[in-house]
């Protein structure tokens, strides 16, 4: 509920009352939407600070304070008399964006959800996907019945009466240790994350690049795809239907992820989102040929947008751990939010200079760049998952006096030992072996280091033949 109210009052409201606000304050539409971009930039700049504050002070204090800041910003907007007072309200609302919306909420619920944080993030984004569905008609009704100033006052009161108590009562001042309870080795791995050393830095920058590219594409298309579909020859009725299909596709993606999260990890979610986005942009390029391509764009674009929100929170937790999670998420959000603020202007300028086809080509290039970065992150994480147990085994061998050379000799070969998997080794076909498979096994397989078994277990197929 708090995310629906937060997104509806801070993020989506300007799309409904922006023209009315421009006429009432006697300022240009460029200044109105430029103020919104100023809010996004301000939120991006302070996002790392907000993440660190959540790590140190807890989500309850930071998000409750964010609700107060949002109420103050909306009250300033309701009282605006000209350009400067409106821009001042936008600066305050930028602080509210950083302290009340998804990034802050992910860090806050991770503190109370612990090891089940990924499922909690999925549920949060699932309900948050209805924000536009609720906010657009509600804001339209409020503005038509009461006026734009009263609409801002209504949302300011909602932050004080609903969001503030919810954040204060439901969130925590520090991580819930019981929620993170696990065996010591698993708990340490969850605190540190999957990536270590130089691979950790590379994964951080690549994930930041992937999220920035996706934010650039999503923000630019969200502002311009309706006009682009009209330029490509679709009727107004068809454009409206295509636009309405995006929201349900986002919710569908999050629902599918929630129901199947036990079958795949966070890396698969990020990979799927990054792969769907260039497909969606390609479908938009083909929309002039057949309307079905426009509906394919709505489906793939909505699925990608629904999954990337989950992937951002879940992949950050998986790769970099729960220690300093808020600060890490804030640093990753800094370039992504800046790209989100700049994308509509860049798309508009490109569209005016070179046309919609060139804009879509730029969009496709950014989507492919994000896909390449995301795929590299996934490969680094998969390699780290293989290397980590091997390094632990080498350390254990060194601690017991054998050293790395002895461990490799027992493992059955040189660096290929890192890829051992539990498959039968060559030997008597009527006895199920217990030694691990090796890509380059020794000439004569040895069972000296196999786990002893009281009696060999016969192979059922051989028993049936005999």
Secondary structure by P-SEA (a helix, b strand, c coil): caaaaaaaacccccccaaaaaaaaacccaaaaaaaaaaaaaaaaaaaaaaaaaaacccaaaaaaaaaaaaaaaaaaaaacccaaaaaaaaaaaaaaaaccccaaaaaaaaaaaccaaaaaaaaaaaaacccccccaaaaaaaaacccaaaaaaaaaaaaaccaaaaaacccccccccccccccaaaaaaaaacccccaaaaaaaaaaaaaaaaaaaaaaaaaacaaaaaaaacccaaaaaaaaaaaaaaaaaaaaaaaaccccccaaaaaaaaaaaaaaaaaaaaaccccaaaaaaaaaaaaaaaaaaaaaaaaaaaaaccccaaaaaaaaaaaaaaaaaaaaaaaaaaaaacccaaaaaaaaaaaaaaaaaaaaaaaaaaaaaaaaaaaaaaaaaaaaacccaaaaaaaacccccccccccccccccccccccbbbbcccccccccccccccccccccaaaaaac
